[in-house]
C-alpha cells in the first residue's frame, strides 16, 4: 500500500515537473520568436531602408563635395554662390538631397515605433527637423538668402553613425537569435531520434 502511494506521488510529481519544464521551454521559445519577429521588422522596415538611403545620400554628398566645393572648404553655405554654382546647387538639392532626406524622414515617421531605444534619439529628431526645412527652402528658393541652405543643419556624421551602429547591432542580435533557434532545433531532433 505505501509503495503504491509513493509510486503515485512520484508519478504526479514527475508529471508536474515535466509540465512545468515544458511550459518554461515553450515560454522561452515564444519570447524568442517574438524577439526575432521584432528584430526582423526593425531591420526590414526601418533600419535597412534607412541605412540604404543614408549611405546613398552620404555617397552623393561626398561626390558633390569632391567635385564642386573648393579644397579650402568654402562651400555653398559659406559664401555667395555664382550663378552657375547656385544653379548646380539647386539641381542637387531638388533632385538628390531633398528627396533623399524626405524619404528618410518618411521612413522614420511611419516606422518610428521600431526605434531601438525607448525614446526617439536626439540625432534622429535633428535629422527630421533638417529634412522638414527642405520644404521651406524649396518653396521659397529665390528668397532663401545667399546661403540657400536649410534652416536646420544636417546633424552630419552623427546621424550616419547612429544608423550604421543600430543596423549593425540589430544584425548581430538577429544572427545570434537565429543561431540559438537552429541549435535548439538540432538538439531537439537529435533527442527525438535517440528516443
Secondary structure, DSSP 8 states (H G I E B T S, - for coil): -HHHHHHHHHHHHHHHHHHHHHHHHHHHHHHHHHHHHHHHHIIIIIIHHHHHHHHHHHHHHHHHHHHHS-TT---TTTS---HHHHHHHHHHIIIIIHHHHHHHHHHHHHHGGG-SSSS--HHHHHHHHHHHHHHHHHHTGGGS-TT---SS---THHHHHHHHHHHHHHHHHHHHHHHHHHHHHHHHHHHHHH-
